[in-house]
């Protein structure tokens, strides 16, 4: 059954069809909401905001028109607005993530050097993404993690496609600029290590 068929069934009173909508989108919406909340250290409320998103979508399902947007785009828009509203209420939107990556319980000495470097890179990339302005961060998450096309992202962020492309370009340039010295330093360290042998 397509999303459109499910929505039609829900509008006709088949409430059980909404359970299928939740099953299809719950993990994706939860991941998106979590990404948006990381900068403010509010990942612990991701589940609540995810449920709130689905509740709001259900309450306003009559207003959804699939000629205007796909259901997933409409749902992501609701999720984004729900998160932004919560961030405004919490007044934590200026806080920055320090390190949310779970460090393995194993002591560093026992981990292979490559694993340590990989963990370090993941932390740095996550911090770089979280330090982006909200719209750049949202656009990047939707494009890279949710694999959405430019039109869908434009609809969710209420922007033109060219604005989305510009946001993504600036976001990638910022991350590249922030991480360039780290990767350059590592390459120099590796080269020096090879010269010593």
PyMOL commands that set and color helices and strands:
alter all, ss='L'
color gray80, all
select helices_A, chain A and resi 3-11+17-38+43-59+61-63+71-90+108-110+113-130+134-145+150-157+161-196
alter helices_A, ss='H'
color red, helices_A
deselect
rebuild
show_as cartoon
